[in-house]
């Protein structure tokens, strides 16, 4: 009987964790487009010599995230 209670408690924790992850993903999908647009606007406002390799790497990272959310 104790094993069943442990199993049920563990299952409940797993389900709660899955729900938290689902909600976080949903929230990210809501926030990402606006953050992506702001980032692109800020990058375009910088002179090219200031944007440099760091910004190019960041742009690549953001593009990968965008594909994750928008396919």
mmCIF file as Biopython writes it, N, C-alpha, C and O atoms, coordinates in Angstrom:
data_model
#
loop_
_atom_site.group_PDB
_atom_site.id
_atom_site.type_symbol
_atom_site.label_atom_id
_atom_site.label_alt_id
_atom_site.label_comp_id
_atom_site.label_asym_id
_atom_site.label_entity_id
_atom_site.label_seq_id
_atom_site.pdbx_PDB_ins_code
_atom_site.Cartn_x
_atom_site.Cartn_y
_atom_site.Cartn_z
_atom_site.occupancy
_atom_site.B_iso_or_equiv
_atom_site.auth_seq_id
_atom_site.auth_asym_id
_atom_site.pdbx_PDB_model_num
ATOM 1   N N  . UNK A ? 1  ? 0.823  -1.197 0.000   1.0 0.0 1  A 1 
ATOM 2   C CA . UNK A ? 1  ? 0.000  0.000  0.000   1.0 0.0 1  A 1 
ATOM 3   C C  . UNK A ? 1  ? 0.874  1.271  0.000   1.0 0.0 1  A 1 
ATOM 4   O O  . UNK A ? 1  ? 0.560  2.257  -0.668  1.0 0.0 1  A 1 
ATOM 5   N N  . UNK A ? 2  ? 1.964  1.220  0.757   1.0 0.0 2  A 1 
ATOM 6   C CA . UNK A ? 2  ? 2.876  2.368  0.828   1.0 0.0 2  A 1 
ATOM 7   C C  . UNK A ? 2  ? 3.483  2.658  -0.549  1.0 0.0 2  A 1 
ATOM 8   O O  . UNK A ? 2  ? 3.655  3.817  -0.928  1.0 0.0 2  A 1 
ATOM 9   N N  . UNK A ? 3  ? 3.805  1.595  -1.292  1.0 0.0 3  A 1 
ATOM 10  C CA . UNK A ? 3  ? 4.391  1.781  -2.618  1.0 0.0 3  A 1 
ATOM 11  C C  . UNK A ? 3  ? 3.416  2.505  -3.546  1.0 0.0 3  A 1 
ATOM 12  O O  . UNK A ? 3  ? 3.824  3.356  -4.337  1.0 0.0 3  A 1 
ATOM 13  N N  . UNK A ? 4  ? 2.154  2.173  -3.451  1.0 0.0 4  A 1 
ATOM 14  C CA . UNK A ? 4  ? 1.148  2.839  -4.278  1.0 0.0 4  A 1 
ATOM 15  C C  . UNK A ? 4  ? 1.051  4.314  -3.919  1.0 0.0 4  A 1 
ATOM 16  O O  . UNK A ? 4  ? 0.955  5.163  -4.805  1.0 0.0 4  A 1 
ATOM 17  N N  . UNK A ? 5  ? 1.076  4.626  -2.632  1.0 0.0 5  A 1 
ATOM 18  C CA . UNK A ? 5  ? 1.015  6.027  -2.203  1.0 0.0 5  A 1 
ATOM 19  C C  . UNK A ? 5  ? 2.236  6.792  -2.710  1.0 0.0 5  A 1 
ATOM 20  O O  . UNK A ? 5  ? 2.115  7.931  -3.160  1.0 0.0 5  A 1 
ATOM 21  N N  . UNK A ? 6  ? 3.420  6.162  -2.635  1.0 0.0 6  A 1 
ATOM 22  C CA . UNK A ? 6  ? 4.637  6.804  -3.143  1.0 0.0 6  A 1 
ATOM 23  C C  . UNK A ? 6  ? 4.532  7.033  -4.645  1.0 0.0 6  A 1 
ATOM 24  O O  . UNK A ? 6  ? 4.896  8.093  -5.155  1.0 0.0 6  A 1 
ATOM 25  N N  . UNK A ? 7  ? 4.028  6.021  -5.341  1.0 0.0 7  A 1 
ATOM 26  C CA . UNK A ? 7  ? 3.859  6.140  -6.791  1.0 0.0 7  A 1 
ATOM 27  C C  . UNK A ? 7  ? 2.904  7.278  -7.125  1.0 0.0 7  A 1 
ATOM 28  O O  . UNK A ? 7  ? 3.182  8.085  -8.013  1.0 0.0 7  A 1 
ATOM 29  N N  . UNK A ? 8  ? 1.791  7.345  -6.425  1.0 0.0 8  A 1 
ATOM 30  C CA . UNK A ? 8  ? 0.805  8.387  -6.711  1.0 0.0 8  A 1 
ATOM 31  C C  . UNK A ? 8  ? 1.365  9.776  -6.405  1.0 0.0 8  A 1 
ATOM 32  O O  . UNK A ? 8  ? 1.104  10.728 -7.141  1.0 0.0 8  A 1 
ATOM 33  N N  . UNK A ? 9  ? 2.129  9.890  -5.329  1.0 0.0 9  A 1 
ATOM 34  C CA . UNK A ? 9  ? 2.735  11.179 -4.985  1.0 0.0 9  A 1 
ATOM 35  C C  . UNK A ? 9  ? 3.750  11.582 -6.057  1.0 0.0 9  A 1 
ATOM 36  O O  . UNK A ? 9  ? 3.790  12.739 -6.475  1.0 0.0 9  A 1 
ATOM 37  N N  . UNK A ? 10 ? 4.559  10.634 -6.493  1.0 0.0 10 A 1 
ATOM 38  C CA . UNK A ? 10 ? 5.536  10.927 -7.531  1.0 0.0 10 A 1 
ATOM 39  C C  . UNK A ? 10 ? 4.834  11.299 -8.841  1.0 0.0 10 A 1 
ATOM 40  O O  . UNK A ? 10 ? 5.248  12.232 -9.528  1.0 0.0 10 A 1 
ATOM 41  N N  . UNK A ? 11 ? 3.798  10.582 -9.172  1.0 0.0 11 A 1 
ATOM 42  C CA . UNK A ? 11 ? 3.041  10.876 -10.384 1.0 0.0 11 A 1 
ATOM 43  C C  . UNK A ? 11 ? 2.439  12.289 -10.313 1.0 0.0 11 A 1 
ATOM 44  O O  . UNK A ? 11 ? 2.467  13.032 -11.294 1.0 0.0 11 A 1 
ATOM 45  N N  . UNK A ? 12 ? 1.904  12.643 -9.159  1.0 0.0 12 A 1 
ATOM 46  C CA . UNK A ? 12 ? 1.329  13.983 -8.991  1.0 0.0 12 A 1 
ATOM 47  C C  . UNK A ? 12 ? 2.405  15.052 -9.185  1.0 0.0 12 A 1 
ATOM 48  O O  . UNK A ? 12 ? 2.154  16.073 -9.825  1.0 0.0 12 A 1 
ATOM 49  N N  . UNK A ? 13 ? 3.605  14.823 -8.634  1.0 0.0 13 A 1 
ATOM 50  C CA . UNK A ? 13 ? 4.693  15.794 -8.805  1.0 0.0 13 A 1 
ATOM 51  C C  . UNK A ? 13 ? 5.097  15.903 -10.276 1.0 0.0 13 A 1 
ATOM 52  O O  . UNK A ? 13 ? 5.346  16.999 -10.776 1.0 0.0 13 A 1 
ATOM 53  N N  . UNK A ? 14 ? 5.159  14.776 -10.956 1.0 0.0 14 A 1 
ATOM 54  C CA . UNK A ? 14 ? 5.502  14.801 -12.384 1.0 0.0 14 A 1 
ATOM 55  C C  . UNK A ? 14 ? 4.458  15.558 -13.191 1.0 0.0 14 A 1 
ATOM 56  O O  . UNK A ? 14 ? 4.798  16.335 -14.083 1.0 0.0 14 A 1 
ATOM 57  N N  . UNK A ? 15 ? 3.192  15.330 -12.879 1.0 0.0 15 A 1 
ATOM 58  C CA . UNK A ? 15 ? 2.123  16.023 -13.599 1.0 0.0 15 A 1 
ATOM 59  C C  . UNK A ? 15 ? 2.166  17.526 -13.322 1.0 0.0 15 A 1 
ATOM 60  O O  . UNK A ? 15 ? 1.944  18.329 -14.228 1.0 0.0 15 A 1 
ATOM 61  N N  . UNK A ? 16 ? 2.447  17.907 -12.084 1.0 0.0 16 A 1 
ATOM 62  C CA . UNK A ? 16 ? 2.566  19.336 -11.751 1.0 0.0 16 A 1 
ATOM 63  C C  . UNK A ? 16 ? 3.731  19.958 -12.500 1.0 0.0 16 A 1 
ATOM 64  O O  . UNK A ? 16 ? 3.618  21.070 -13.016 1.0 0.0 16 A 1 
ATOM 65  N N  . UNK A ? 17 ? 4.854  19.245 -12.563 1.0 0.0 17 A 1 
ATOM 66  C CA . UNK A ? 17 ? 6.014  19.748 -13.298 1.0 0.0 17 A 1 
ATOM 67  C C  . UNK A ? 17 ? 5.718  19.895 -14.777 1.0 0.0 17 A 1 
ATOM 68  O O  . UNK A ? 17 ? 6.117  20.879 -15.399 1.0 0.0 17 A 1 
ATOM 69  N N  . UNK A ? 18 ? 5.024  18.928 -15.338 1.0 0.0 18 A 1 
ATOM 70  C CA . UNK A ? 18 ? 4.658  19.001 -16.756 1.0 0.0 18 A 1 
ATOM 71  C C  . UNK A ? 18 ? 3.730  20.183 -17.012 1.0 0.0 18 A 1 
ATOM 72  O O  . UNK A ? 18 ? 3.857  20.867 -18.027 1.0 0.0 18 A 1 
ATOM 73  N N  . UNK A ? 19 ? 2.809  20.421 -16.105 1.0 0.0 19 A 1 
ATOM 74  C CA . UNK A ? 19 ? 1.889  21.558 -16.269 1.0 0.0 19 A 1 
ATOM 75  C C  . UNK A ? 19 ? 2.638  22.881 -16.165 1.0 0.0 19 A 1 
ATOM 76  O O  . UNK A ? 19 ? 2.371  23.808 -16.930 1.0 0.0 19 A 1 
ATOM 77  N N  . UNK A ? 20 ? 3.572  22.973 -15.224 1.0 0.0 20 A 1 
ATOM 78  C CA . UNK A ? 20 ? 4.378  24.196 -15.107 1.0 0.0 20 A 1 
ATOM 79  C C  . UNK A ? 20 ? 5.178  24.431 -16.385 1.0 0.0 20 A 1 
ATOM 80  O O  . UNK A ? 20 ? 5.265  25.562 -16.864 1.0 0.0 20 A 1 
ATOM 81  N N  . UNK A ? 21 ? 5.761  23.370 -16.938 1.0 0.0 21 A 1 
ATOM 82  C CA . UNK A ? 21 ? 6.525  23.500 -18.180 1.0 0.0 21 A 1 
ATOM 83  C C  . UNK A ? 21 ? 5.622  23.925 -19.327 1.0 0.0 21 A 1 
ATOM 84  O O  . UNK A ? 21 ? 6.008  24.764 -20.141 1.0 0.0 21 A 1 
ATOM 85  N N  . UNK A ? 22 ? 4.430  23.358 -19.400 1.0 0.0 22 A 1 
ATOM 86  C CA . UNK A ? 22 ? 3.487  23.723 -20.460 1.0 0.0 22 A 1 
ATOM 87  C C  . UNK A ? 22 ? 3.106  25.194 -20.358 1.0 0.0 22 A 1 
ATOM 88  O O  . UNK A ? 22 ? 3.057  25.898 -21.367 1.0 0.0 22 A 1 
ATOM 89  N N  . UNK A ? 23 ? 2.837  25.658 -19.140 1.0 0.0 23 A 1 
ATOM 90  C CA . UNK A ? 23 ? 2.468  27.062 -18.940 1.0 0.0 23 A 1 
ATOM 91  C C  . UNK A ? 23 ? 3.625  27.991 -19.274 1.0 0.0 23 A 1 
ATOM 92  O O  . UNK A ? 23 ? 3.418  29.058 -19.852 1.0 0.0 23 A 1 
ATOM 93  N N  . UNK A ? 24 ? 4.847  27.591 -18.912 1.0 0.0 24 A 1 
ATOM 94  C CA . UNK A ? 24 ? 6.018  28.409 -19.231 1.0 0.0 24 A 1 
ATOM 95  C C  . UNK A ? 24 ? 6.205  28.501 -20.740 1.0 0.0 24 A 1 
ATOM 96  O O  . UNK A ? 24 ? 6.508  29.573 -21.264 1.0 0.0 24 A 1 
ATOM 97  N N  . UNK A ? 25 ? 6.028  27.394 -21.434 1.0 0.0 25 A 1 
ATOM 98  C CA . UNK A ? 25 ? 6.142  27.385 -22.892 1.0 0.0 25 A 1 
ATOM 99  C C  . UNK A ? 25 ? 5.066  28.276 -23.522 1.0 0.0 25 A 1 
ATOM 100 O O  . UNK A ? 25 ? 5.344  29.030 -24.455 1.0 0.0 25 A 1 
ATOM 101 N N  . UNK A ? 26 ? 3.860  28.185 -23.015 1.0 0.0 26 A 1 
ATOM 102 C CA . UNK A ? 26 ? 2.759  29.003 -23.526 1.0 0.0 26 A 1 
ATOM 103 C C  . UNK A ? 26 ? 3.060  30.488 -23.321 1.0 0.0 26 A 1 
ATOM 104 O O  . UNK A ? 26 ? 2.838  31.303 -24.216 1.0 0.0 26 A 1 
ATOM 105 N N  . UNK A ? 27 ? 3.560  30.826 -22.154 1.0 0.0 27 A 1 
ATOM 106 C CA . UNK A ? 27 ? 3.900  32.221 -21.852 1.0 0.0 27 A 1 
ATOM 107 C C  . UNK A ? 27 ? 5.021  32.708 -22.767 1.0 0.0 27 A 1 
ATOM 108 O O  . UNK A ? 27 ? 4.974  33.831 -23.269 1.0 0.0 27 A 1 
ATOM 109 N N  . UNK A ? 28 ? 6.022  31.868 -22.981 1.0 0.0 28 A 1 
ATOM 110 C CA . UNK A ? 28 ? 7.125  32.242 -23.862 1.0 0.0 28 A 1 
ATOM 111 C C  . UNK A ? 28 ? 6.630  32.495 -25.275 1.0 0.0 28 A 1 
ATOM 112 O O  . UNK A ? 28 ? 7.080  33.429 -25.938 1.0 0.0 28 A 1 
ATOM 113 N N  . UNK A ? 29 ? 5.708  31.668 -25.734 1.0 0.0 29 A 1 
ATOM 114 C CA . UNK A ? 29 ? 5.150  31.860 -27.075 1.0 0.0 29 A 1 
ATOM 115 C C  . UNK A ? 29 ? 4.384  33.180 -27.174 1.0 0.0 29 A 1 
ATOM 116 O O  . UNK A ? 29 ? 4.328  33.787 -28.243 1.0 0.0 29 A 1 
ATOM 117 N N  . UNK A ? 30 ? 3.800  33.619 -26.072 1.0 0.0 30 A 1 
ATOM 118 C CA . UNK A ? 30 ? 3.093  34.906 -26.073 1.0 0.0 30 A 1 
ATOM 119 C C  . UNK A ? 30 ? 4.075  36.071 -26.077 1.0 0.0 30 A 1 
ATOM 120 O O  . UNK A ? 30 ? 3.859  37.068 -26.766 1.0 0.0 30 A 1 
ATOM 121 N N  . UNK A ? 31 ? 5.156  35.946 -25.306 1.0 0.0 31 A 1 
ATOM 122 C CA . UNK A ? 31 ? 6.090  37.055 -25.129 1.0 0.0 31 A 1 
ATOM 123 C C  . UNK A ? 31 ? 7.148  37.153 -26.221 1.0 0.0 31 A 1 
ATOM 124 O O  . UNK A ? 31 ? 7.651  38.241 -26.501 1.0 0.0 31 A 1 
ATOM 125 N N  . UNK A ? 32 ? 7.485  36.041 -26.832 1.0 0.0 32 A 1 
ATOM 126 C CA . UNK A ? 32 ? 8.619  36.033 -27.752 1.0 0.0 32 A 1 
ATOM 127 C C  . UNK A ? 32 ? 8.461  36.963 -28.949 1.0 0.0 32 A 1 
ATOM 128 O O  . UNK A ? 32 ? 9.407  37.688 -29.257 1.0 0.0 32 A 1 
ATOM 129 N N  . UNK A ? 33 ? 7.333  36.987 -29.637 1.0 0.0 33 A 1 
ATOM 130 C CA . UNK A ? 33 ? 7.248  37.852 -30.826 1.0 0.0 33 A 1 
ATOM 131 C C  . UNK A ? 33 ? 7.549  39.324 -30.521 1.0 0.0 33 A 1 
ATOM 132 O O  . UNK A ? 33 ? 8.266  39.977 -31.280 1.0 0.0 33 A 1 
ATOM 133 N N  . UNK A ? 34 ? 7.013  39.843 -29.431 1.0 0.0 34 A 1 
ATOM 134 C CA . UNK A ? 34 ? 7.270  41.241 -29.068 1.0 0.0 34 A 1 
ATOM 135 C C  . UNK A ? 34 ? 8.741  41.454 -28.710 1.0 0.0 34 A 1 
ATOM 136 O O  . UNK A ? 34 ? 9.352  42.433 -29.139 1.0 0.0 34 A 1 
ATOM 137 N N  . UNK A ? 35 ? 9.306  40.543 -27.928 1.0 0.0 35 A 1 
ATOM 138 C CA . UNK A ? 35 ? 10.720 40.658 -27.554 1.0 0.0 35 A 1 
ATOM 139 C C  . UNK A ? 35 ? 11.609 40.553 -28.795 1.0 0.0 35 A 1 
ATOM 140 O O  . UNK A ? 35 ? 12.608 41.263 -28.905 1.0 0.0 35 A 1 
ATOM 141 N N  . UNK A ? 36 ? 11.256 39.691 -29.702 1.0 0.0 36 A 1 
ATOM 142 C CA . UNK A ? 36 ? 12.021 39.522 -30.939 1.0 0.0 36 A 1 
ATOM 143 C C  . UNK A ? 36 ? 11.977 40.800 -31.770 1.0 0.0 36 A 1 
ATOM 144 O O  . UNK A ? 36 ? 12.998 41.231 -32.305 1.0 0.0 36 A 1 
ATOM 145 N N  . UNK A ? 37 ? 10.819 41.394 -31.876 1.0 0.0 37 A 1 
ATOM 146 C CA . UNK A ? 37 ? 10.680 42.644 -32.639 1.0 0.0 37 A 1 
ATOM 147 C C  . UNK A ? 37 ? 11.483 43.770 -31.988 1.0 0.0 37 A 1 
ATOM 148 O O  . UNK A ? 37 ? 12.145 44.537 -32.687 1.0 0.0 37 A 1 
ATOM 149 N N  . UNK A ? 38 ? 11.434 43.878 -30.662 1.0 0.0 38 A 1 
ATOM 150 C CA . UNK A ? 38 ? 12.216 44.914 -29.962 1.0 0.0 38 A 1 
ATOM 151 C C  . UNK A ? 38 ? 13.711 44.702 -30.177 1.0 0.0 38 A 1 
ATOM 152 O O  . UNK A ? 38 ? 14.458 45.653 -30.410 1.0 0.0 38 A 1 
ATOM 153 N N  . UNK A ? 39 ? 14.137 43.444 -30.097 1.0 0.0 39 A 1 
ATOM 154 C CA . UNK A ? 39 ? 15.550 43.137 -30.299 1.0 0.0 39 A 1 
ATOM 155 C C  . UNK A ? 39 ? 15.997 43.536 -31.708 1.0 0.0 39 A 1 
ATOM 156 O O  . UNK A ? 39 ? 17.044 44.162 -31.875 1.0 0.0 39 A 1 
ATOM 157 N N  . UNK A ? 40 ? 15.212 43.177 -32.710 1.0 0.0 40 A 1 
ATOM 158 C CA . UNK A ? 40 ? 15.574 43.522 -34.086 1.0 0.0 40 A 1 
ATOM 159 C C  . UNK A ? 40 ? 15.619 45.036 -34.270 1.0 0.0 40 A 1 
ATOM 160 O O  . UNK A ? 40 ? 16.510 45.549 -34.947 1.0 0.0 40 A 1 
ATOM 161 N N  . UNK A ? 41 ? 14.671 45.754 -33.677 1.0 0.0 41 A 1 
ATOM 162 C CA . UNK A ? 41 ? 14.675 47.207 -33.769 1.0 0.0 41 A 1 
ATOM 163 C C  . UNK A ? 41 ? 15.900 47.822 -33.123 1.0 0.0 41 A 1 
ATOM 164 O O  . UNK A ? 41 ? 16.506 48.739 -33.677 1.0 0.0 41 A 1 
ATOM 165 N N  . UNK A ? 42 ? 16.268 47.318 -31.949 1.0 0.0 42 A 1 
ATOM 166 C CA . UNK A ? 42 ? 17.449 47.837 -31.252 1.0 0.0 42 A 1 
ATOM 167 C C  . UNK A ? 42 ? 18.717 47.551 -32.044 1.0 0.0 42 A 1 
ATOM 168 O O  . UNK A ? 42 ? 19.613 48.393 -32.113 1.0 0.0 42 A 1 
ATOM 169 N N  . UNK A ? 43 ? 18.793 46.384 -32.630 1.0 0.0 43 A 1 
ATOM 170 C CA . UNK A ? 43 ? 19.979 46.033 -33.412 1.0 0.0 43 A 1 
ATOM 171 C C  . UNK A ? 43 ? 20.096 46.920 -34.650 1.0 0.0 43 A 1 
ATOM 172 O O  . UNK A ? 43 ? 21.193 47.354 -35.001 1.0 0.0 43 A 1 
ATOM 173 N N  . UNK A ? 44 ? 18.982 47.187 -35.306 1.0 0.0 44 A 1 
ATOM 174 C CA . UNK A ? 44 ? 19.015 48.040 -36.506 1.0 0.0 44 A 1 
ATOM 175 C C  . UNK A ? 44 ? 19.389 49.477 -36.161 1.0 0.0 44 A 1 
ATOM 176 O O  . UNK A ? 44 ? 19.917 50.199 -37.006 1.0 0.0 44 A 1 
ATOM 177 N N  . UNK A ? 45 ? 19.121 49.897 -34.924 1.0 0.0 45 A 1 
ATOM 178 C CA . UNK A ? 45 ? 19.442 51.265 -34.513 1.0 0.0 45 A 1 
ATOM 179 C C  . UNK A ? 45 ? 20.930 51.454 -34.249 1.0 0.0 45 A 1 
ATOM 180 O O  . UNK A ? 45 ? 21.407 52.589 -34.235 1.0 0.0 45 A 1 
ATOM 181 N N  . UNK A ? 46 ? 21.669 50.378 -34.040 1.0 0.0 46 A 1 
ATOM 182 C CA . UNK A ? 46 ? 23.113 50.482 -33.782 1.0 0.0 46 A 1 
ATOM 183 C C  . UNK A ? 46 ? 23.883 50.678 -35.080 1.0 0.0 46 A 1 
ATOM 184 O O  . UNK A ? 46 ? 23.524 50.113 -36.113 1.0 0.0 46 A 1 
ATOM 185 N N  . UNK A ? 47 ? 24.936 51.472 -35.027 1.0 0.0 47 A 1 
ATOM 186 C CA . UNK A ? 47 ? 25.828 51.536 -36.191 1.0 0.0 47 A 1 
ATOM 187 C C  . UNK A ? 47 ? 26.438 50.144 -36.420 1.0 0.0 47 A 1 
ATOM 188 O O  . UNK A ? 47 ? 26.682 49.406 -35.466 1.0 0.0 47 A 1 
ATOM 189 N N  . UNK A ? 48 ? 26.678 49.799 -37.665 1.0 0.0 48 A 1 
ATOM 190 C CA . UNK A ? 48 ? 27.157 48.459 -38.026 1.0 0.0 48 A 1 
ATOM 191 C C  . UNK A ? 48 ? 28.429 48.080 -37.273 1.0 0.0 48 A 1 
ATOM 192 O O  . UNK A ? 48 ? 28.580 46.932 -36.855 1.0 0.0 48 A 1 
ATOM 193 N N  . UNK A ? 49 ? 29.348 49.037 -37.095 1.0 0.0 49 A 1 
ATOM 194 C CA . UNK A ? 49 ? 30.615 48.711 -36.430 1.0 0.0 49 A 1 
ATOM 195 C C  . UNK A ? 49 ? 30.419 48.395 -34.938 1.0 0.0 49 A 1 
ATOM 196 O O  . UNK A ? 49 ? 31.241 47.705 -34.335 1.0 0.0 49 A 1 
ATOM 197 N N  . UNK A ? 50 ? 29.344 48.896 -34.358 1.0 0.0 50 A 1 
ATOM 198 C CA . UNK A ? 50 ? 29.079 48.591 -32.949 1.0 0.0 50 A 1 
ATOM 199 C C  . UNK A ? 50 ? 28.344 47.257 -32.784 1.0 0.0 50 A 1 
ATOM 200 O O  . UNK A ? 50 ? 28.457 46.602 -31.748 1.0 0.0 50 A 1 
ATOM 201 N N  . UNK A ? 51 ? 27.605 46.871 -33.794 1.0 0.0 51 A 1 
ATOM 202 C CA . UNK A ? 51 ? 26.852 45.628 -33.693 1.0 0.0 51 A 1 
ATOM 203 C C  . UNK A ? 51 ? 27.796 44.437 -33.577 1.0 0.0 51 A 1 
ATOM 204 O O  . UNK A ? 51 ? 27.620 43.586 -32.705 1.0 0.0 51 A 1 
ATOM 205 N N  . UNK A ? 52 ? 28.776 44.373 -34.434 1.0 0.0 52 A 1 
ATOM 206 C CA . UNK A ? 52 ? 29.850 43.407 -34.354 1.0 0.0 52 A 1 
ATOM 207 C C  . UNK A ? 52 ? 29.474 41.944 -34.214 1.0 0.0 52 A 1 
ATOM 208 O O  . UNK A ? 52 ? 28.313 41.562 -34.363 1.0 0.0 52 A 1 
ATOM 209 N N  . UNK A ? 53 ? 30.475 41.144 -33.926 1.0 0.0 53 A 1 
ATOM 210 C CA . UNK A ? 53 ? 30.296 39.696 -33.872 1.0 0.0 53 A 1 
ATOM 211 C C  . UNK A ? 53 ? 29.367 39.241 -32.740 1.0 0.0 53 A 1 
ATOM 212 O O  . UNK A ? 53 ? 28.635 38.264 -32.897 1.0 0.0 53 A 1 
ATOM 213 N N  . UNK A ? 54 ? 29.392 39.935 -31.617 1.0 0.0 54 A 1 
ATOM 214 C CA . UNK A ? 54 ? 28.511 39.543 -30.512 1.0 0.0 54 A 1 
ATOM 215 C C  . UNK A ? 54 ? 27.053 39.639 -30.936 1.0 0.0 54 A 1 
ATOM 216 O O  . UNK A ? 54 ? 26.263 38.720 -30.716 1.0 0.0 54 A 1 
ATOM 217 N N  . UNK A ? 55 ? 26.716 40.756 -31.539 1.0 0.0 55 A 1 
ATOM 218 C CA . UNK A ? 55 ? 25.333 40.937 -31.979 1.0 0.0 55 A 1 
ATOM 219 C C  . UNK A ? 55 ? 24.963 39.914 -33.047 1.0 0.0 55 A 1 
ATOM 220 O O  . UNK A ? 55 ? 23.839 39.411 -33.061 1.0 0.0 55 A 1 
ATOM 221 N N  . UNK A ? 56 ? 25.896 39.602 -33.937 1.0 0.0 56 A 1 
ATOM 222 C CA . UNK A ? 56 ? 25.617 38.608 -34.973 1.0 0.0 56 A 1 
ATOM 223 C C  . UNK A ? 56 ? 25.326 37.251 -34.339 1.0 0.0 56 A 1 
ATOM 224 O O  . UNK A ? 56 ? 24.417 36.544 -34.774 1.0 0.0 56 A 1 
ATOM 225 N N  . UNK A ? 57 ? 26.091 36.887 -33.321 1.0 0.0 57 A 1 
ATOM 226 C CA . UNK A ? 57 ? 25.842 35.624 -32.620 1.0 0.0 57 A 1 
ATOM 227 C C  . UNK A ? 57 ? 24.496 35.646 -31.920 1.0 0.0 57 A 1 
ATOM 228 O O  . UNK A ? 57 ? 23.764 34.657 -31.933 1.0 0.0 57 A 1 
ATOM 229 N N  . UNK A ? 58 ? 24.175 36.769 -31.315 1.0 0.0 58 A 1 
ATOM 230 C CA . UNK A ? 58 ? 22.896 36.903 -30.627 1.0 0.0 58 A 1 
ATOM 231 C C  . UNK A ? 58 ? 21.733 36.824 -31.619 1.0 0.0 58 A 1 
ATOM 232 O O  . UNK A ? 58 ? 20.701 36.217 -31.332 1.0 0.0 58 A 1 
ATOM 233 N N  . UNK A ? 59 ? 21.911 37.439 -32.774 1.0 0.0 59 A 1 
ATOM 234 C CA . UNK A ? 59 ? 20.886 37.373 -33.817 1.0 0.0 59 A 1 
ATOM 235 C C  . UNK A ? 59 ? 20.660 35.918 -34.234 1.0 0.0 59 A 1 
ATOM 236 O O  . UNK A ? 59 ? 19.521 35.487 -34.413 1.0 0.0 59 A 1 
ATOM 237 N N  . UNK A ? 60 ? 21.743 35.176 -34.384 1.0 0.0 60 A 1 
ATOM 238 C CA . UNK A ? 60 ? 21.622 33.766 -34.754 1.0 0.0 60 A 1 
ATOM 239 C C  . UNK A ? 60 ? 20.868 32.979 -33.682 1.0 0.0 60 A 1 
ATOM 240 O O  . UNK A ? 60 ? 20.012 32.152 -33.997 1.0 0.0 60 A 1 
ATOM 241 N N  . UNK A ? 61 ? 21.189 33.238 -32.427 1.0 0.0 61 A 1 
ATOM 242 C CA . UNK A ? 61 ? 20.506 32.562 -31.328 1.0 0.0 61 A 1 
ATOM 243 C C  . UNK A ? 61 ? 19.014 32.886 -31.323 1.0 0.0 61 A 1 
ATOM 244 O O  . UNK A ? 61 ? 18.183 31.991 -31.169 1.0 0.0 61 A 1 
ATOM 245 N N  . UNK A ? 62 ? 18.678 34.144 -31.488 1.0 0.0 62 A 1 
ATOM 246 C CA . UNK A ? 62 ? 17.279 34.554 -31.501 1.0 0.0 62 A 1 
ATOM 247 C C  . UNK A ? 62 ? 16.552 33.942 -32.696 1.0 0.0 62 A 1 
ATOM 248 O O  . UNK A ? 62 ? 15.390 33.551 -32.583 1.0 0.0 62 A 1 
ATOM 249 N N  . UNK A ? 63 ? 17.226 33.860 -33.831 1.0 0.0 63 A 1 
ATOM 250 C CA . UNK A ? 63 ? 16.612 33.242 -35.013 1.0 0.0 63 A 1 
ATOM 251 C C  . UNK A ? 63 ? 16.308 31.764 -34.761 1.0 0.0 63 A 1 
ATOM 252 O O  . UNK A ? 63 ? 15.271 31.260 -35.193 1.0 0.0 63 A 1 
ATOM 253 N N  . UNK A ? 64 ? 17.202 31.080 -34.070 1.0 0.0 64 A 1 
ATOM 254 C CA . UNK A ? 64 ? 16.945 29.681 -33.721 1.0 0.0 64 A 1 
ATOM 255 C C  . UNK A ? 64 ? 15.727 29.558 -32.808 1.0 0.0 64 A 1 
ATOM 256 O O  . UNK A ? 64 ? 14.898 28.666 -32.989 1.0 0.0 64 A 1 
ATOM 257 N N  . UNK A ? 65 ? 15.624 30.446 -31.838 1.0 0.0 65 A 1 
ATOM 258 C CA . UNK A ? 65 ? 14.461 30.440 -30.954 1.0 0.0 65 A 1 
ATOM 259 C C  . UNK A ? 65 ? 13.195 30.751 -31.745 1.0 0.0 65 A 1 
ATOM 260 O O  . UNK A ? 65 ? 12.151 30.145 -31.506 1.0 0.0 65 A 1 
ATOM 261 N N  . UNK A ? 66 ? 13.279 31.677 -32.670 1.0 0.0 66 A 1 
ATOM 262 C CA . UNK A ? 66 ? 12.113 32.038 -33.472 1.0 0.0 66 A 1 
ATOM 263 C C  . UNK A ? 66 ? 11.620 30.828 -34.262 1.0 0.0 66 A 1 
ATOM 264 O O  . UNK A ? 66 ? 10.415 30.592 -34.354 1.0 0.0 66 A 1 
ATOM 265 N N  . UNK A ? 67 ? 12.546 30.066 -34.828 1.0 0.0 67 A 1 
ATOM 266 C CA . UNK A ? 67 ? 12.146 28.855 -35.556 1.0 0.0 67 A 1 
ATOM 267 C C  . UNK A ? 67 ? 11.467 27.864 -34.636 1.0 0.0 67 A 1 
ATOM 268 O O  . UNK A ? 67 ? 10.556 27.151 -35.056 1.0 0.0 67 A 1 
ATOM 269 N N  . UNK A ? 68 ? 11.896 27.810 -33.386 1.0 0.0 68 A 1 
ATOM 270 C CA . UNK A ? 68 ? 11.280 26.899 -32.421 1.0 0.0 68 A 1 
ATOM 271 C C  . UNK A ? 68 ? 9.814  27.278 -32.201 1.0 0.0 68 A 1 
ATOM 272 O O  . UNK A ? 68 ? 8.951  26.406 -32.100 1.0 0.0 68 A 1 
ATOM 273 N N  . UNK A ? 69 ? 9.540  28.563 -32.130 1.0 0.0 69 A 1 
ATOM 274 C CA . UNK A ? 69 ? 8.189  29.017 -31.846 1.0 0.0 69 A 1 
ATOM 275 C C  . UNK A ? 69 ? 7.328  29.135 -33.099 1.0 0.0 69 A 1 
ATOM 276 O O  . UNK A ? 69 ? 6.121  28.897 -33.051 1.0 0.0 69 A 1 
ATOM 277 N N  . UNK A ? 70 ? 7.941  29.499 -34.207 1.0 0.0 70 A 1 
ATOM 278 C CA . UNK A ? 70 ? 7.153  29.775 -35.412 1.0 0.0 70 A 1 
ATOM 279 C C  . UNK A ? 70 ? 7.348  28.744 -36.502 1.0 0.0 70 A 1 
ATOM 280 O O  . UNK A ? 70 ? 6.741  28.838 -37.569 1.0 0.0 70 A 1 
ATOM 281 N N  . UNK A ? 71 ? 8.188  27.766 -36.240 1.0 0.0 71 A 1 
ATOM 282 C CA . UNK A ? 71 ? 8.404  26.689 -37.224 1.0 0.0 71 A 1 
ATOM 283 C C  . UNK A ? 71 ? 9.299  27.094 -38.270 1.0 0.0 71 A 1 
ATOM 284 O O  . UNK A ? 71 ? 9.586  26.310 -39.174 1.0 0.0 71 A 1 
#
